[in-house]
Amino acid sequence: MTRNRWLLVSVVFMGLTLATLGFAFHGSAHGPSREALARSTAREFFQAINARRFEKTCELMSAGFYRENHVPNKARCILALRAGFTWAPSFRFRITSVRVDGDRATVRALANGAPGAIQLVEDAGRFKVLSVGSS
């Protein structure tokens, strides 16, 4: 496995073992809040990993994630996740906080009891994963 694929697998694996998400809307008459949208995106990301829906997982990653981790395209992303997570156990996750600041959001959570954070960035009206790591 090349260095780039190992880097992607390592970053995502660390995030999965450290971050957790739940889903709760704190919406208003105008629709869900930005915090609820960030929470929903993070939840969807980890559910896709647990369900082994790697194409969906890679769709939820931002262009910045691809650049930062030197992942050339979605096909390589899918391949790396398949190699790293096909036989990995599922994660139990629970949200602890969400903070939105401008076009960015930080979701802090517990995954299998370990604390972590997922950074999201707004892209075309929705949040996408920018980075995953320990808090």
Contact map, one row per residue, 1 for C-alpha under 8 A:
111011000000000000000000000000000000000000000000000000000000000000000000000000000000000000000000000000000000000000000000000000000000000
111111000000000000000000000000000000000000000000000000000000000000000000000000000000000000000000000000000000000000000000000000000000000
111111100000000000000000000000000000000000000000000000000000000000000000000000000000000000000000000000000000000000000000000000000000000
011111110000000000000000000000000000000000000000000000000000000000001110000000000000000000000000000000000000000000000000000000000000000
111111111000000000000000000000000000000000000000000000000000000000000010000110010000000000000000000000000000000000000000000000000000000
111111111100000000000000000000000000000000000000000000000000000000000000000000010000000000000000000000000000000000000000000000000000000
001111111110000000000000000000000000000000000000000000000000000000001000000000000000000000000000000000000000000000000000000000000000000
000111111111000000000000000000000000000000000000000000000000000000001010000010011000000000000000000000000000000000000000000000000000000
000011111111100000000000000000000000000000000000000000000000000000000000000000011001000000000000000000000000000000000000000000000000000
000001111111110000000000000000000000000000000000000000000000000000000000000000000000000000000000000000000000000000000000000000000000000
000000111111111000000000000000000000000000000000000000000000000000000000000000000000000000000000000000000000000000000000000000000011100
000000011111111100000000000000000000000000000000000000000000000000000000000000000000000000000000000000000000000000000000000000000001000
000000001111111110000000000000000000000000000000000000000000000000000000000000000001000000000000000000000000000000000000000000000000000
000000000111111111000000000000000000000000000000000000000000000000000000000000000000000000000000000000000000000000000000000000000001110
000000000011111111100000000000000000000000000000000000000000000000000000000000000000000000000000000000000000000000011100000000000001110
000000000001111111110000000000000000000000000100000000000000000000000000000000000000000000100000000000000000001000000000000000000001000
000000000000111111100000000000000000000000000000000000000000000000000000000000000000000000100000000000000000001101010000000000000000000
000000000000011111110000000000000000000000000000000000000000000000000000000000000000000000000000000000000000111111111000000000000000110
000000000000001111111000000000000000000000000000000000000000000000000000000000000000000000001110000000000001111001111100000000000001110
000000000000000101111100000000000000000000100100000000000000000000000000000000000000000000011111000000000001111100110000000000000000000
000000000000000000111110000000000000001001100100000000000000000000000000000000000000000000001111000000000010111000000000000000000000000
000000000000000000011111000000000000001100100000000000000000000000000000000000000000000000001110000000000000000000000000000000000000000
000000000000000000001111100000000001001100100000000000000000000000000000000000000000000000000010000000000000000000000000000000000000000
000000000000000000000111110000000001001100000000000000000000000000000000000000000000000000000000000000000000000000000000000000000000000
000000000000000000000011111000011001100000000000000000000000000000000000000000000000000000000000000000000000000000000000000000000000000
000000000000000000000001111100011011000000000000000000000000000000000000000000000000000000000000000000000000000000000000000000000000000
000000000000000000000000111111111001000000000000000000000000000000000000000000000000000000000000000000000000000000000000000000000000000
000000000000000000000000011111111000000000000000000000000000000000000000000000000000000000000000000000000000000000000000000000000000000
000000000000000000000000001111100000000000000000000000000000000000000000000000000000000000000000000000000000000000000000000000000000000
000000000000000000000000001111110000000000000000000000000000000000000000000000000000000000000000000000000000000000000000000000000000000
000000000000000000000000001111111000000000000000000000000000000000000000000000000000000000000000000000000000000000000000000000000000000
000000000000000000000000111101111101100000000000000000000000000000000000000000000000000000000000000000000000000000000000000000000000000
000000000000000000000000111100111111100000000000000000000000000000000000000000000000000000000000000000000000000000000000000000000000000
000000000000000000000000000000011111110000000000000000000000000000000000000000000000000000000000000100000000000000000000000000000000000
000000000000000000000000010000001111111000000000000000000000000000000000000000000000000000000000011100001000000000000000000000000000000
000000000000000000000011111000011111111100000000000000000000000000000000000000000000000000000000000000000000000000000000000000000000000
000000000000000000000000100000011111111110000000000000000000000000000000000000000000000000000000000000000000000000000000000001100000000
000000000000000000000000000000000111111111000000000000000000000000000000000000000000000000000000010100001010000000000001000000100000000
000000000000000000001111000000000011111111100000000000000000000000000000000000000000000000000010010000000010000000000000000000000000000
000000000000000000000111000000000001111111110000000000000000000000000000000000000000000000000000000000000000000000000000000000000000000
000000000000000000000000000000000000111111111000000000000001000000000000000000000000000000000000000000000000000000000000000000110000000
000000000000000000001000000000000000011111111100000000000000000000000000000000000000000000000000000000000010000000000100000000001000000
000000000000000000011110000000000000001111111110000000000000000000000000000000000000000000000000000000000000000000000000000000000000000
000000000000000000000000000000000000000111111111000000000000000000000000000000000000000000000000000000000000000000000000000000000000000
000000000000000000000000000000000000000011111111100000011001000000000000000000000000000000000000000000000000000000000000000000001000000
000000000000000100011000000000000000000001111111110000001000000000000000000000000000000000100000000000000000000000000000000000000000000
000000000000000000000000000000000000000000111111111000000000000000000000000000000000000000000000000000000000000000000000000000000000000
000000000000000000000000000000000000000000011111111111011000000000000000000000000000000000000000000000000000000000000000000000000000000
000000000000000000000000000000000000000000001111111111001000000000000000000000000000100000000000000000000000000000000000000000000000000
000000000000000000000000000000000000000000000111111110000000000000000000000000000000000011100000000000000000000000000000000000000000000
000000000000000000000000000000000000000000000011111110000000000000000000000000000000000000000000000000000000000000000000000000000000000
000000000000000000000000000000000000000000000001111111000000000000000000000000000100110000000000000000000000000000000000000000000000000
000000000000000000000000000000000000000000000001111111111000000000000000000000000000000000000000000000000000000000000000000000000000000
000000000000000000000000000000000000000000000001100111111100000000000000000001001100000000000000000000000000000000000000000000000000000
000000000000000000000000000000000000000000000000000011111110000000000000010001000000000000000000000000000000000000000000000000000000000
000000000000000000000000000000000000000000001001000011111111000000000000000000000000000000000000000000000000000000000000000000000000000
000000000000000000000000000000000000000000001101100011111111100000000000000000000000000000000000000000000000000000000000000000000000000
000000000000000000000000000000000000000000000000000001111111100000000000010011000000000000000000000000000000000000000000000000000000000
000000000000000000000000000000000000000000000000000000111111110000000000010000000000000000000000000000000000000000000000000000000000000
000000000000000000000000000000000000000010001000000000011111110000000000000000000000000000000000000000000000000000000000000000011000000
000000000000000000000000000000000000000000000000000000001111111011000000000000000000000000000000000000000000000000000000000000011100000
000000000000000000000000000000000000000000000000000000000011111111000000000000000000000000000000000000000000000000000000101000011100000
000000000000000000000000000000000000000000000000000000000000111111100000000000000000000000000000000000000000000000000000000000000100000
000000000000000000000000000000000000000000000000000000000000011111110000000000000000000000000000000000000000000000000000000000000100000
000000000000000000000000000000000000000000000000000000000000111111111000000000000000000000000000000000000000000000000000000000001110000
000000000000000000000000000000000000000000000000000000000000111111111111100000000000000000000000000000000000000000000000000000000000000
000000000000000000000000000000000000000000000000000000000000001111111111000000000000000000000000000000000000000000000000000000000000000
000000000000000000000000000000000000000000000000000000000000000111111110000000000000000000000000000000000000000000000000000000000000000
000100110000000000000000000000000000000000000000000000000000000011111110000000000000000000000000000000000000000000000000000000000000000
000100000000000000000000000000000000000000000000000000000000000001111111000000000000000000000000000000000000000000000000000000000000000
000110010000000000000000000000000000000000000000000000000000000001111111110110000000000000000000000000000000000000000000000000000000000
000000000000000000000000000000000000000000000000000000000000000001100111110100000000000000000000000000000000000000000000000000000000000
000000000000000000000000000000000000000000000000000000000000000001000011111110000000000000000000000000000000000000000000000000000000000
000000000000000000000000000000000000000000000000000000100110000000000011111111000000000000000000000000000000000000000000000000000000000
000000000000000000000000000000000000000000000000000000000000000000000000111111100000000000000000000000000000000000000000000000000000000
000010000000000000000000000000000000000000000000000000000000000000000011111111110000000000000000000000000000000000000000000000000000000
000010010000000000000000000000000000000000000000000000000100000000000010111111111000000000000000000000000000000000000000000000000000000
000000000000000000000000000000000000000000000000000001100100000000000000011111111100000000000000000000000000000000000000000000000000000
000000000000000000000000000000000000000000000000000000000000000000000000001111111110000000000000000000000000000000000000000000000000000
000011011000000000000000000000000000000000000000000000000000000000000000000111111111000000000000000000000000000000000000000000000000000
000000011000000000000000000000000000000000000000000001000000000000000000000011111111110000000000000000000000000000000000000000000000000
000000000000000000000000000000000000000000000000000101000000000000000000000001111111110000000000000000000000000000000000000000000000000
000000000000000000000000000000000000000000000000000000000000000000000000000000111111110000000000000000000000000000000000000000000000000
000000001000100000000000000000000000000000000000000000000000000000000000000000011111111100000000000000000000000000000000000000000000000
000000000000000000000000000000000000000000000000100100000000000000000000000000001111111100000000000000000000000000000000000000000000000
000000000000000000000000000000000000000000000000000100000000000000000000000000001111111100000000000000000000000000000000000000000000000
000000000000000000000000000000000000000000000000000000000000000000000000000000000001111110000000000000000000000000000000000000000000000
000000000000000000000000000000000000000000000000000000000000000000000000000000000001111111000000000000000000000000000000000000000000000
000000000000000000000000000000000000000000000000010000000000000000000000000000000000001111100000000000000000000000000000000000000000000
000000000000000000000000000000000000000000000000010000000000000000000000000000000000000111110000000000000000000000000000000000000000000
000000000000000110000000000000000000000000000100010000000000000000000000000000000000000011111000000000000000001100000000000000000000000
000000000000000000010000000000000000000000000000000000000000000000000000000000000000000001111100000000000000001100000000000000000000000
000000000000000000111100000000000000000000000000000000000000000000000000000000000000000000111110000000000000111110000000000000000000000
000000000000000000111100000000000000000000000000000000000000000000000000000000000000000000011111000000000000111000000000000000000000000
000000000000000000111110000000000000001000000000000000000000000000000000000000000000000000001111110000000011110000000000000000000000000
000000000000000000011000000000000000000000000000000000000000000000000000000000000000000000000111110000000011110000000000000000000000000
000000000000000000000000000000000000000000000000000000000000000000000000000000000000000000000011111000000011100000000000000000000000000
000000000000000000000000000000000010011000000000000000000000000000000000000000000000000000000011111100001111000000000000000000000000000
000000000000000000000000000000000010000000000000000000000000000000000000000000000000000000000000111110001110000000000000000000000000000
000000000000000000000000000000000110010000000000000000000000000000000000000000000000000000000000011111111100000000000000000000000000000
000000000000000000000000000000000000000000000000000000000000000000000000000000000000000000000000001111111000000000000000000000000000000
000000000000000000000000000000000000000000000000000000000000000000000000000000000000000000000000000111111000000000000000000000000000000
000000000000000000000000000000000000000000000000000000000000000000000000000000000000000000000000000111111000000000000000110000000000000
000000000000000000000000000000000000000000000000000000000000000000000000000000000000000000000000000111111100000000000011110000000000000
000000000000000000000000000000000010010000000000000000000000000000000000000000000000000000000000011111111110000000000011100000000000000
000000000000000000000000000000000000000000000000000000000000000000000000000000000000000000000000011100011111000000001111000000000000000
000000000000000000001000000000000000011001000000000000000000000000000000000000000000000000000011111000001111100000001111000000000000000
000000000000000000110000000000000000000000000000000000000000000000000000000000000000000000000011110000000111110000111100000000000000001
000000000000000001111000000000000000000000000000000000000000000000000000000000000000000000001111100000000011111000111000000000000000000
000000000000000001111000000000000000000000000000000000000000000000000000000000000000000000001111000000000001111111110000000000000000000
000000000000000111111000000000000000000000000000000000000000000000000000000000000000000000111100000000000000111111110000000000000000000
000000000000000011010000000000000000000000000000000000000000000000000000000000000000000000111000000000000000011111000000000000000000000
000000000000000001000000000000000000000000000000000000000000000000000000000000000000000000001000000000000000011111100000000000000000000
000000000000000011100000000000000000000000000000000000000000000000000000000000000000000000000000000000000000011111110000000000000000000
000000000000000001110000000000000000000000000000000000000000000000000000000000000000000000000000000000000001111011111000000000000000011
000000000000001011110000000000000000000000000000000000000000000000000000000000000000000000000000000000000001111001111100000000000001111
000000000000001001100000000000000000000000000000000000000000000000000000000000000000000000000000000000000111100000111110000000000001111
000000000000001000100000000000000000000001000000000000000000000000000000000000000000000000000000000000000111000000011111000000001111100
000000000000000000000000000000000000000000000000000000000000000000000000000000000000000000000000000000011110000000001111100000001111000
000000000000000000000000000000000000010000000000000000000000000000000000000000000000000000000000000000011110000000000111110000111110000
000000000000000000000000000000000000000000000000000000000000010000000000000000000000000000000000000000111000000000000011111000111100000
000000000000000000000000000000000000000000000000000000000000000000000000000000000000000000000000000000110000000000000001111111110000000
000000000000000000000000000000000000000000000000000000000000010000000000000000000000000000000000000000000000000000000000111111110000000
000000000000000000000000000000000000000000000000000000000000000000000000000000000000000000000000000000000000000000000000011111000000000
000000000000000000000000000000000000000000000000000000000000000000000000000000000000000000000000000000000000000000000000011111100000000
000000000000000000000000000000000000100000000000000000000000000000000000000000000000000000000000000000000000000000000000011111110000000
000000000000000000000000000000000000110010000000000000000000000000000000000000000000000000000000000000000000000000000001111011111000000
000000000000000000000000000000000000000010000000000000000001110000000000000000000000000000000000000000000000000000000001111001111100000
000000000000000000000000000000000000000001001000000000000001110010000000000000000000000000000000000000000000000000000111100000111111000
000000000000000000000000000000000000000000000000000000000000111110000000000000000000000000000000000000000000000000000111100000011111000
000000000010000000000000000000000000000000000000000000000000000010000000000000000000000000000000000000000000000000000111000000001111100
000000000011011100100000000000000000000000000000000000000000000000000000000000000000000000000000000000000000000000011110000000001111110
000000000010011001100000000000000000000000000000000000000000000000000000000000000000000000000000000000000000000000011100000000000011111
000000000000011001100000000000000000000000000000000000000000000000000000000000000000000000000000000000000000000000111000000000000001111
000000000000000000000000000000000000000000000000000000000000000000000000000000000000000000000000000000000001000000111000000000000000111
